Amino acid sequence: MDDVDRIVAQWARERPELRTEAMAVFGRIYRLARVIGDRQEKVCSELGINRGEFDVLAALRRAGEPFQLSPKSLSASLMLTTGGMTGRLDRLERAGLVTRSPDPDDRRGLVITLTARGREIIDEAVVAGLDVQREVFERLPEAARSQLASLLRDLLAATEPE
């Protein structure tokens, strides 16, 4: 039994009419996200960035050459308000990991560009973060990994509006 089993058992004792199978699944998903998130935050911290800054750098890196996006595109990609994005960009720009420049296609807009140093940091952070995930994930048999990935994809799709 793990902690989630104990919580579910307590609810079963106190409120036997409740259907708690979803609680068991989502409780474990939440705990996994916290544990792995904390480990990845530690990796990011060792590289001088936080998880939110990692997300911005990763979005720019995934965009491909020339590693540029508008602040609006970044905000949409990361589901952030423009205010939240501005704070992250300010910190990243001060650290020399991104630059802001006028958008040549929109006089009122800006383009955020990953610097060479920003690319080094994100490339290192992605590898280190994947190592953290893989360390846990590869403890499962290969067939279980594929099945879990498929089931979680289906579960996530079930959250989409019909």
C-alpha positions in Angstrom: 0.0 0.0 0.0 1.1 3.5 -0.8 -0.1 6.8 0.6 -2.8 7.1 -2.0 -4.1 3.7 -1.1 -4.3 4.8 2.5 -6.2 7.9 1.7 -8.6 6.0 -0.5 -9.1 3.4 2.3 -9.8 6.2 4.8 -12.5 7.6 2.5 -13.9 4.1 2.0 -14.2 3.7 5.7 -15.7 7.2 6.3 -17.8 7.5 3.2 -18.3 4.0 1.7 -20.8 5.3 -0.8 -18.1 7.3 -2.6 -16.6 6.0 -5.8 -12.9 6.7 -5.3 -11.1 4.9 -8.2 -10.6 8.2 -10.0 -9.1 9.7 -6.8 -6.6 6.9 -6.7 -5.5 7.6 -10.3 -5.4 11.4 -10.1 -3.8 11.3 -6.6 -0.9 9.3 -8.1 -0.6 11.6 -11.2 -0.5 14.6 -8.9 2.2 13.1 -6.7 4.3 12.0 -9.7 4.1 15.5 -11.1 5.2 17.0 -7.8 8.1 14.6 -7.3 9.4 14.8 -10.9 8.7 18.6 -11.0 10.7 19.1 -7.8 13.6 17.1 -9.2 13.5 19.0 -12.5 13.3 22.3 -10.6 16.6 21.3 -8.8 18.2 20.6 -12.2 17.1 24.0 -13.5 18.3 25.7 -10.4 21.8 24.2 -10.8 21.8 25.9 -14.2 20.7 29.2 -12.9 17.1 29.2 -14.1 13.7 28.2 -12.7 11.1 26.0 -14.2 9.1 28.9 -15.7 12.2 30.2 -17.4 13.0 26.7 -18.6 9.6 26.7 -20.3 10.3 30.0 -22.2 13.8 28.9 -23.3 12.5 25.5 -24.4 9.7 27.1 -26.4 12.2 29.3 -28.2 14.6 26.3 -28.8 11.8 24.1 -30.2 10.9 26.9 -32.6 14.0 26.1 -34.5 16.3 28.6 -36.3 16.5 31.5 -35.7 15.0 30.6 -32.3 12.6 33.5 -32.2 9.0 34.0 -31.2 6.8 36.9 -30.4 5.8 37.5 -26.7 2.2 36.8 -27.7 3.2 33.4 -29.2 5.2 32.5 -26.2 2.3 33.5 -23.9 -0.2 31.4 -25.9 2.2 28.4 -26.0 2.8 28.5 -22.3 -0.7 29.4 -21.3 0.5 32.5 -19.5 -0.8 36.0 -19.1 1.2 38.7 -20.9 2.1 40.1 -17.4 3.5 36.7 -16.3 5.5 36.4 -19.5 6.9 39.9 -19.2 8.4 39.0 -15.8 10.0 35.9 -17.1 11.4 37.7 -20.2 12.8 40.5 -18.0 14.8 37.9 -15.9 16.0 36.0 -18.9 17.1 39.2 -20.7 19.0 40.4 -17.6 20.7 37.0 -17.5 21.7 37.3 -21.2 19.7 34.3 -22.2 17.3 36.1 -24.5 17.1 39.4 -26.4 14.1 41.6 -27.3 14.1 43.3 -30.6 11.6 45.1 -32.8 9.5 42.8 -35.0 10.4 43.5 -38.6 6.9 42.5 -39.7 5.0 44.5 -37.1 6.2 48.0 -36.0 4.4 47.7 -32.7 5.6 44.2 -31.9 8.7 42.6 -30.5 10.6 39.4 -31.2 12.2 37.4 -28.5 15.4 35.6 -29.6 17.3 32.9 -27.8 21.0 33.9 -27.3 23.9 31.5 -27.8 24.2 31.3 -24.0 20.5 30.7 -23.7 20.8 27.9 -26.2 23.6 26.3 -24.3 21.6 26.5 -21.0 18.4 25.0 -22.5 20.2 22.3 -24.3 21.9 21.2 -21.1 18.7 21.6 -19.1 16.6 19.5 -21.5 19.2 16.6 -21.3 19.3 16.8 -17.5 15.5 17.0 -17.3 15.1 14.0 -19.5 17.6 12.1 -17.4 15.4 12.8 -14.3 12.3 11.6 -16.1 14.0 8.5 -17.7 15.5 7.5 -14.3 12.0 6.9 -13.0 10.2 5.9 -16.2 12.6 3.2 -17.1 12.0 1.4 -13.9 8.8 0.1 -15.6 8.9 -2.7 -18.1 8.9 -1.5 -21.7 5.4 -2.8 -22.4 4.1 -1.0 -19.4 5.7 2.2 -20.5 4.0 2.1 -23.9 0.7 1.2 -22.3 1.0 4.0 -19.7 1.8 6.6 -22.4 -1.2 5.5 -24.4 -3.6 5.5 -21.5 -2.4 8.9 -20.3 -2.9 10.3 -23.8 -6.4 9.0 -23.8 -7.1 10.4 -20.4 -5.8 13.8 -21.4 -7.9 13.7 -24.5 -10.9 13.1 -22.3 -10.4 16.5 -20.7 -11.0 18.2 -24.1 -14.4 19.7 -24.7 -16.6 17.5 -27.0 
